[in-house]
Every structure is written in C-alpha cells, then in structure tokens.
Amino acid sequence: MKKKLYIHIGTGKTGTTAIQDFMLINQDNLESNGILYCKTGRTGNNHHLLCQNFKRTDKVTQNTILNNLILLNQEILESACHKFIISSEYFPGLTLEEIKSFCSMFDVAVIPLVYLRRQDEYIESWYAQVVKAYHVNYSVYELKDELYRANILNYLELIENWEKASECVIVRVYEKESFYKGNIFDDFLFALDINFDSEYTLPTRKSNLSILRNQIQLKKALASISTETEQRILSQPISIDNFDEKYFMSPSSRESILDEFRPMNEQIAKKYLGRKALFINEKVDSNWSDVDSEQYTYIDLFLKKIKAEKPEVYDATQDLFFRFCMIKYDEFNVVDKYKAQKYIDIATHIRPDSKLIKLKYKLNKNS
C-alpha cells in the first residue's frame, strides 16, 4: 500500500484545535491501526514546527522547521504505518513556492485536507479570537479589510496553490449540516477514510472558546486603562442572560461578503464536492441589533455574575471597573446625567466608602 501524508491545513476557526486534541488523545489507537499522528515537529497537540509560516522572522525556529521536515520524511519512511497525519492552521500562509518546496521533501503521496468556513462567519469568529487573545482596540471592519488585503478569504486560490504541488486536495465544509454524522470528529476521520469506532475517545475540554460580543466590547473599552494581566482575565468567557448576540457586522454587510465570494465558492463546490453551493446554510440572521449603547447595564450584570460565581475574577478586576466607571461618570456628567448616575451607582457598589465618590458628589452639588 502506498504511503500517504495527510496535511490538515486548517483553515483557522474551523475546529482545528478540537481536531488536534482528538488526534493526540487517540494517537495510540490510531497507530495500532496503521495511522500515525506524526511525532516529528509536534508542539503540544499540533505541528506548527513543520510550517515555515510559524514564527517567520525567528531564524532559530526556521532552522528547526527545516531540520524537522527532513526528520519527518525519515519518520514516515521508517514507520510500518501507511497513513500519516500532521496538523497546523499556519499552513494556509505558505506561498506557492513554499508549498512546492514543502511537498517536494517527501517520498510519499502528499494530500492536503482543508476545512472552509463561510467568509462572513470566519471574519466574525476571527475578530472574537483576536480581541480575546490580544490587547487591541480596532473594529471588525478594520479586521475585514486586513483579511481582504491578505487574500485570506479567497479559498479558491488557496486550494489551487496546494493542488499544484500535491497529489490531490480534500475539501471539507465547516458547518454542522455538512459534517458526516453531524460532528467534526466523524467528519475528519471519514475524509481520511478512517473508520471511527467506540474505542476512540472524544476530547473532554471545550477547545478555544470564544467570548460573545458584549464581553468583547467591554474588553475593548477597558483596553486603554487595563494591564495585560487584567486583559487576560477579562478573556475568560462569561455568559450573561439576554446578552448573547455574537455578530458585530450588520446583516447587510454579511450578505455583501457572501455575494462577493459566491462565484469562487461555487467553483469550489462544483469541482471538489459535486454540488452547486459550497455552504448548505447561507442564511444570514436578520434578527440583529447594533452594539448596546447602555453598556452600564451589561457591566452591572457582569460584575454581579463574576462576584457570585468567579470571586477571584471579581477581586482581580474590581479596581479596574471602579476606575472605568468613574471615568465614564466624568464623561457623561455634563451631557447625560442619567448615564452618569448609572456609572457612579456601579462604582458605589464596588467601593461604597470611596472618598473619590463623595468628593465628586460634593463638587457636583456645589457647581
């Protein structure tokens, strides 16, 4: 049987971390069935140290990657297994020349596997991840423009580049309606022609959870006055009832994105999936509202929630929230007394004996 190296290239925000967790947990079972989740170049559950797009400017890392590629070929040739799998969401960042160079290093069939997510959903999910992970304060539309400039959302070009250098490309769609048996793990193994049975173990952790829109907006609002540590604390997902909106872009903006990429998506669907539409579900939810301008309502509920359920988070951030509410009080005190009062009420709940609050009330009364 001809040996095959499957390269799971992502893309990002398509359950990649969950798949990597699954492969790592089940590596012994897979290997006993002739399938190796390669050990060379692995860092944790992934194979970033096999991709030149990982830490491009770090010469030491790049030298390590080039050496690992040689070692990977040796691992494959010396193994009794017939299928080999590596996984890193950094692979889509390779140029065509780098892809050709990568594939040429192996003496076996190289087969990329890629998951594709609706472009509007990809932007939304990537934005949530960026704000969650980093100390940033830019809009979803700025990220959209950045992704457009980098050509990240042109899935057709991505697939065609890999097709030029490999034996074939396996294309899967990241949506529940398209998953084999309705889940990502069955779908991944099905795509690689691996039979899933009861002996396999599913990951228990929920991988790379996103935070929802109101918490993201709160984290952004606090960015200029918070430390990196406080920002990391605020990245812990906190669910607040009635604040479950996840979309930043308006329905019309999302429709426009889908319309723009539909011709390319249809080419992919016809060639690789034998169907007209790439995504079975192209519905854009019209039940959408802009970001809540009454942020004080969310902050009040957020503080009550963490104080009751995550007191360590409350203790670590109460100074930050107090300062923020006092800043917002000063901001609104002249233009909107109602909002100013709401913010100072929250500050009072945090620090009922604050001399600063008493001083501001006194000054306000005398003015």
VOSEVO-282247 format. One record per residue (C-alpha): z negated, x, y negated. Coordinates in pm, whole numbers, plus 32768, in hexadecimal, padded with zeros to 4 digits. Layout:
<martors>
ZXY
...
</martors>
This chain:
<martors>
800080008000
806380887EAB
7F3880D17DD0
7F1A80107C8A
7E58805D7B4E
7E077F207A8A
7DB27F58791C
7CF07E397882
7D487E6B7712
7C8A7D45767F
7CE07CD07584
7B997CC574C2
7AD77B7D74B1
7B607B047600
7A2E7B2676DC
7A6B7C997711
78FA7CF87717
78AE7BE37813
79C87C5B78F5
794E7DC178DC
77EC7D517934
78767C917A5F
793D7DBB7ADF
78167EA67ABB
77257DBC7B70
78197D8B7C90
78A67EEC7CA6
78157F357E01
78987DEF7E92
79EC7E297DF9
79FF7F8E7E79
79AF7F1C7FDB
7AE37E3E7FBB
7BC57F587F47
7BA57F1B7DD0
7B0B80287CF5
7A7B7FE77B9B
7ABF814E7B3B
799A82317AF5
7A5A83337A29
7A4A82FE78B2
794C81EA78CC
784B81BF77BB
775A80AB781A
782C7F8C789E
797A7FF177FE
7A7B810977FC
7A90815D7689
7A9282CE76E6
7BEF82A3777A
7C8E8220763A
7D0382F77519
7CC681D97429
7B4F8206745D
7AB782E97350
7C0C836B72E8
7B88845E71E5
7A8584FE72C9
7B2986337363
7A1B865E746B
7A4684F774E2
7BC1851774E4
7BB0865275B9
7AC3859F76A7
7BB7847C76C4
7CDF855E7716
7C1386107822
7B9C84C178AD
7D03844978D8
7D4C857279B8
7C0D852F7A7C
7C6483BD7A9B
7DB084107B3F
7CF584EE7C35
7BF583DD7C7A
7D0C82E67CCA
7DD283D37DA7
7C9E843F7E6D
7C1282DF7E9C
7C4C82087FD0
7C6280D47EF1
7DB280357E9F
7D5F7F867D56
7CBC802C7C29
7C3E7F867AED
7BE0800E7998
7B827F3F7867
7B6E7F7D76F1
7BC37EA175C8
7C297FDC750B
7D737FF475C6
7E357F0374E2
7E0F800373CB
7EEB8104747A
8045814E73EE
8178812E74CA
818782A974EB
801982B67553
805081A07652
8174825A76EC
80AB839C76F8
7F8382E67794
8051823E78A5
810D837C78F8
7FCC842B795F
7FA4835E7A9D
8054837C7BEC
8022820A7C3B
80A280BD7BB6
800480717A64
7FD87EFE7A1B
7F3A7E8878D2
7E837D3C78CA
7E517C94777B
7D9B7B5A770C
7E1F7AAA75D6
7D5879C574F2
7DE178D273F1
7E17799D72B5
7D4578BB71D5
7C2878BD72D2
7C467A3672F1
7C1E7A637178
7AF2797A716C
7A467A217293
7A917B817219
7A077B2B70C1
78C47AA9715B
78A87BE97226
78E87CCF70FC
77E37C257022
76EE7C1E7144
771B7D8E7194
77427E2A703D
76AF7E256EDF
77E07D856E3A
78257C826D30
79947C216D35
7A407AD86D85
7AF17A616EBD
7C367A5A6DF9
7C117BCA6DA2
7BE67C156F15
7D177B3D6F62
7DE97C086E6F
7D6A7D4A6F0A
7DC67CD6706A
7F1E7C6E6FEE
7F5B7DC36F52
7EF37E6F7095
7FDA7D88715D
7EB97D397248
7F207BCE7271
80857C1872E0
80447BF07453
81B67C0374A9
81D57D657423
80967DCD74D7
81177D507626
82737DE075F7
81E67F3875A6
811D7F3F76E8
82427EB477AC
831E7FD7773D
823180D077E1
81A1801B7910
82157F6B7A4A
81CF7E0F79C2
80D77D5878E1
7FEC7C447955
7FB57B47783D
7E907A567845
7E2079587744
7CBD794E76C2
7C7277D976C4
7BB1770E77C1
7CD9762877FE
7DA577527879
7C9C7801794B
7CC477FC7AC3
7BAC771A7B44
7B3B76F179DB
7A83783C79AB
7AD5799D7938
7A547A517A70
7B22798A7B6A
7C4A79AC7A82
7C2C7B277A64
7C177B5B7BDC
7D307A627C1A
7E0E7B227B28
7DD07C5F7BF4
7E047BA87D3E
7C997BDB7DA5
7BEF7AC97E6D
7AAA7A577DCD
799A79FC7EC8
782A79A27ECE
77C67B0E7EF7
781A7B5D7D8E
770A7B4C7C86
77387AB17B2F
76A27B5979F8
75597ABC7990
75657B2D7826
763A7A7E7723
771B7B9376A7
774C7BDF7538
76D77A9074AB
77627A2E7357
769979A0723A
770D78607190
779378307032
765777DE6F70
759A79057001
76C379E76FB5
76CB796A6E4F
755679A66E32
75777B076EBB
768E7B4B6DC0
75C37ABC6C9F
74A47BA56CF7
75837CD76D2B
75547D6F6BD2
73D67D686BDF
73917DA66D4F
736E7EE06E1E
743E7F326F51
730F7EDD7028
72E87D896F83
745C7D466FAE
74437D937122
731C7CA57141
73E27B957091
74FB7BC5718E
742C7B2772A2
74C879D072EA
73E878BA7263
7457775372A5
7400764E719E
744374DD71E5
75547441710A
75CB759B709E
76BB75E371BB
7801760970F8
78B577427173
79FA774470AF
7A2377F56F62
7B9377AD6F29
7C0876536EC9
7CD375876FC5
7E0B75B16EF0
7DE1772C6EF0
7DB877337067
7EE576517099
7FB2773B6FC0
7F4F78667098
7FB277B071D7
80FF77497140
814978AE70DA
810D79437232
819178207303
82F578AB732F
827079F673B9
816A7943748B
827678647524
834379967586
82137A22763B
81CF78D476E6
833578B07761
835B7A1577DF
82067A597877
8176790478CB
82A7782C7904
823D77217810
829776B676AF
814E76E575F7
806F78157616
7F32774F75CF
7EF97603767A
7E0A759B7568
7E9E75C7740C
7DCE74B87368
7D21751B7225
7BDF745D71E6
7C04739F709D
7A9173457098
7A3774686FB8
796F749D6E7C
796075C26D8F
783276A76D8F
76F575EB6D34
76A8762A6BC5
754175BC6BFB
74E476FD6CAD
737476C76C64
737075AE6D68
73E976986E77
72FD77AF6E0B
71D476C66E18
722D76536F7A
728177B66FE5
712C78396F78
7075771B7022
7137775B7163
70F678D17177
6F8A78AA710C
6F5177BA722D
702E785B7337
706279C572D0
6F317A2D7203
6F927B9C721F
70D97B4E7168
701F7A867061
6F247B9E7028
703B7CA07006
71067BD36F0C
70107B086E3C
700A7C0A6D23
71867C036D1A
71947A876D07
70877A7E6BFD
714A7B6F6B20
728D7AB16B5C
71F479616AFF
716279F169C0
72B87A7F6966
7358792B69A3
7247788668D3
729D796467AC
7410792367E5
73EF77A867DD
72C8777966F3
73A6774D65C2
74D4769F665D
743E75C96772
72C8757F6768
72D974BC68AF
736175E06978
727676D168C8
715175F96933
71CA75F16A9C
71D7776B6AAF
708377A06A12
6FF1769C6AFE
7068776E6C23
6FDE78A96B81
6E9077F76B53
6E87779D6CC6
6EBB790C6D19
6DC379926C1B
6CE378766B9E
6C0479636AD8
6D177A326A3A
6CC67AAA68DB
6E3B7AC06894
6E6A794D68D4
6D4278F367F8
6DC779D766E3
6F23793B66F0
6E9577DC66E4
6DC0783E65B8
6EE378DD6501
6FBF77B4654E
6EB976C664C8
6E95778A6383
700C77AD6348
</martors>
